[in-house]
Amino acid sequence: MKVFVKRVYDKKEKNDGKRILVDRLWPRGLTKEKAAVDIWLKEIAPTTELRKWFAHDAEKWVPFQKKYIKELEKNIEPVSILKKEIKVGTVTLLYAAKDEIHNEALVLKDWICKND
Protein backbone atom coordinates (compact mmCIF):
# COMPACT_ATOMS: atom_id res chain seq x y z
CA MET A 1 0.00 0.00 0.00
CA LYS A 2 1.47 3.31 -1.11
CA VAL A 3 -0.26 6.48 -0.03
CA PHE A 4 1.31 9.85 -0.66
CA VAL A 5 0.20 13.37 0.28
CA LYS A 6 0.87 16.53 -1.71
CA ARG A 7 -0.56 19.91 -2.52
CA VAL A 8 -2.89 19.89 -5.49
CA TYR A 9 -0.93 22.86 -6.87
CA ASP A 10 2.23 20.74 -7.13
CA LYS A 11 3.14 19.23 -10.46
CA LYS A 12 1.69 15.82 -11.32
CA GLU A 13 4.31 13.08 -11.29
CA LYS A 14 4.36 9.56 -12.70
CA ASN A 15 4.54 7.92 -9.30
CA ASP A 16 1.43 9.75 -7.98
CA GLY A 17 -0.85 6.91 -8.98
CA LYS A 18 -4.53 7.77 -8.54
CA ARG A 19 -4.79 11.45 -7.57
CA ILE A 20 -7.62 12.00 -5.09
CA LEU A 21 -8.61 15.49 -3.96
CA VAL A 22 -9.75 15.31 -0.32
CA ASP A 23 -10.87 18.93 0.15
CA ARG A 24 -14.53 19.90 0.44
CA LEU A 25 -13.97 23.01 -1.71
CA TRP A 26 -12.36 23.14 -5.14
CA PRO A 27 -8.89 24.77 -4.98
CA ARG A 28 -8.88 28.46 -5.86
CA GLY A 29 -7.55 29.48 -9.24
CA LEU A 30 -6.95 25.92 -10.42
CA THR A 31 -8.52 24.45 -13.52
CA LYS A 32 -9.50 20.80 -13.63
CA GLU A 33 -6.85 20.20 -16.28
CA LYS A 34 -4.04 21.68 -14.20
CA ALA A 35 -5.20 19.90 -11.06
CA ALA A 36 -5.07 16.50 -12.81
CA VAL A 37 -7.47 15.07 -10.23
CA ASP A 38 -8.76 11.56 -10.88
CA ILE A 39 -11.34 11.58 -8.09
CA TRP A 40 -12.73 14.45 -6.05
CA LEU A 41 -13.76 12.80 -2.80
CA LYS A 42 -15.13 15.89 -1.09
CA GLU A 43 -17.38 13.84 1.20
CA ILE A 44 -14.30 12.53 3.05
CA ALA A 45 -13.15 16.05 3.94
CA PRO A 46 -13.85 17.56 7.35
CA THR A 47 -17.33 19.01 7.69
CA THR A 48 -17.72 22.69 6.92
CA GLU A 49 -18.26 23.35 10.62
CA LEU A 50 -15.02 21.59 11.61
CA ARG A 51 -13.05 23.16 8.75
CA LYS A 52 -14.15 26.67 9.74
CA TRP A 53 -13.47 26.02 13.42
CA PHE A 54 -9.94 24.74 12.69
CA ALA A 55 -9.09 27.50 10.19
CA HIS A 56 -5.58 26.00 9.89
CA ASP A 57 -4.73 27.26 13.37
CA ALA A 58 -1.72 25.20 14.51
CA GLU A 59 -2.80 25.61 18.14
CA LYS A 60 -6.00 23.67 17.33
CA TRP A 61 -4.11 20.89 15.50
CA VAL A 62 -4.41 18.14 18.15
CA PRO A 63 -8.13 18.64 18.85
CA PHE A 64 -8.76 19.00 15.11
CA GLN A 65 -7.19 15.61 14.47
CA LYS A 66 -9.35 13.96 17.14
CA LYS A 67 -12.55 15.58 15.84
CA TYR A 68 -11.76 14.75 12.23
CA ILE A 69 -11.03 11.11 13.07
CA LYS A 70 -14.42 10.89 14.81
CA GLU A 71 -16.01 12.18 11.61
CA LEU A 72 -14.08 9.65 9.52
CA GLU A 73 -15.22 6.77 11.73
CA LYS A 74 -18.84 7.68 10.93
CA ASN A 75 -18.23 8.46 7.25
CA ILE A 76 -18.43 4.89 5.94
CA GLU A 77 -19.10 5.33 2.22
CA PRO A 78 -16.28 7.74 1.25
CA VAL A 79 -13.83 5.89 3.50
CA SER A 80 -14.79 2.66 1.76
CA ILE A 81 -14.19 4.24 -1.66
CA LEU A 82 -10.74 5.43 -0.58
CA LYS A 83 -9.81 2.03 0.88
CA LYS A 84 -10.78 0.34 -2.40
CA GLU A 85 -8.59 2.72 -4.38
CA ILE A 86 -5.65 2.09 -2.05
CA LYS A 87 -6.01 -1.67 -2.50
CA VAL A 88 -5.86 -1.26 -6.29
CA GLY A 89 -2.61 0.72 -6.33
CA THR A 90 -0.73 3.86 -5.41
CA VAL A 91 -2.83 6.82 -4.26
CA THR A 92 -1.88 10.46 -3.73
CA LEU A 93 -4.15 12.46 -1.42
CA LEU A 94 -4.34 16.04 -2.64
CA TYR A 95 -5.09 19.11 -0.55
CA ALA A 96 -5.03 22.85 -1.25
CA ALA A 97 -3.95 24.32 2.09
CA LYS A 98 -0.70 26.29 2.22
CA ASP A 99 0.19 24.63 5.52
CA GLU A 100 2.00 21.42 4.66
CA ILE A 101 2.18 20.29 8.30
CA HIS A 102 -1.36 20.92 9.53
CA ASN A 103 -3.93 19.71 7.00
CA GLU A 104 -6.64 17.09 6.74
CA ALA A 105 -4.84 15.00 4.11
CA LEU A 106 -2.09 14.15 6.62
CA VAL A 107 -4.63 13.11 9.24
CA LEU A 108 -6.51 11.07 6.67
CA LYS A 109 -3.38 9.30 5.42
CA ASP A 110 -2.25 8.41 8.93
CA TRP A 111 -5.69 7.20 9.97
CA ILE A 112 -6.43 5.21 6.80
CA CYS A 113 -3.04 3.46 6.91
CA LYS A 114 -3.59 2.45 10.53
CA ASN A 115 -7.15 1.23 9.89
CA ASP A 116 -6.79 -0.75 6.70
C-alpha positions in Angstrom: 0.0 0.0 0.0 1.5 3.3 -1.1 -0.3 6.5 0.0 1.3 9.9 -0.7 0.2 13.4 0.3 0.9 16.5 -1.7 -0.6 19.9 -2.5 -2.9 19.9 -5.5 -0.9 22.9 -6.9 2.2 20.7 -7.1 3.1 19.2 -10.5 1.7 15.8 -11.3 4.3 13.1 -11.3 4.4 9.6 -12.7 4.5 7.9 -9.3 1.4 9.8 -8.0 -0.9 6.9 -9.0 -4.5 7.8 -8.5 -4.8 11.4 -7.6 -7.6 12.0 -5.1 -8.6 15.5 -4.0 -9.8 15.3 -0.3 -10.9 18.9 0.1 -14.5 19.9 0.4 -14.0 23.0 -1.7 -12.4 23.1 -5.1 -8.9 24.8 -5.0 -8.9 28.5 -5.9 -7.5 29.5 -9.2 -7.0 25.9 -10.4 -8.5 24.5 -13.5 -9.5 20.8 -13.6 -6.9 20.2 -16.3 -4.0 21.7 -14.2 -5.2 19.9 -11.1 -5.1 16.5 -12.8 -7.5 15.1 -10.2 -8.8 11.6 -10.9 -11.3 11.6 -8.1 -12.7 14.5 -6.0 -13.8 12.8 -2.8 -15.1 15.9 -1.1 -17.4 13.8 1.2 -14.3 12.5 3.0 -13.1 16.1 3.9 -13.8 17.6 7.4 -17.3 19.0 7.7 -17.7 22.7 6.9 -18.3 23.4 10.6 -15.0 21.6 11.6 -13.0 23.2 8.8 -14.1 26.7 9.7 -13.5 26.0 13.4 -9.9 24.7 12.7 -9.1 27.5 10.2 -5.6 26.0 9.9 -4.7 27.3 13.4 -1.7 25.2 14.5 -2.8 25.6 18.1 -6.0 23.7 17.3 -4.1 20.9 15.5 -4.4 18.1 18.1 -8.1 18.6 18.9 -8.8 19.0 15.1 -7.2 15.6 14.5 -9.4 14.0 17.1 -12.5 15.6 15.8 -11.8 14.7 12.2 -11.0 11.1 13.1 -14.4 10.9 14.8 -16.0 12.2 11.6 -14.1 9.7 9.5 -15.2 6.8 11.7 -18.8 7.7 10.9 -18.2 8.5 7.2 -18.4 4.9 5.9 -19.1 5.3 2.2 -16.3 7.7 1.3 -13.8 5.9 3.5 -14.8 2.7 1.8 -14.2 4.2 -1.7 -10.7 5.4 -0.6 -9.8 2.0 0.9 -10.8 0.3 -2.4 -8.6 2.7 -4.4 -5.7 2.1 -2.1 -6.0 -1.7 -2.5 -5.9 -1.3 -6.3 -2.6 0.7 -6.3 -0.7 3.9 -5.4 -2.8 6.8 -4.3 -1.9 10.5 -3.7 -4.1 12.5 -1.4 -4.3 16.0 -2.6 -5.1 19.1 -0.6 -5.0 22.9 -1.3 -3.9 24.3 2.1 -0.7 26.3 2.2 0.2 24.6 5.5 2.0 21.4 4.7 2.2 20.3 8.3 -1.4 20.9 9.5 -3.9 19.7 7.0 -6.6 17.1 6.7 -4.8 15.0 4.1 -2.1 14.1 6.6 -4.6 13.1 9.2 -6.5 11.1 6.7 -3.4 9.3 5.4 -2.2 8.4 8.9 -5.7 7.2 10.0 -6.4 5.2 6.8 -3.0 3.5 6.9 -3.6 2.4 10.5 -7.1 1.2 9.9 -6.8 -0.7 6.7 
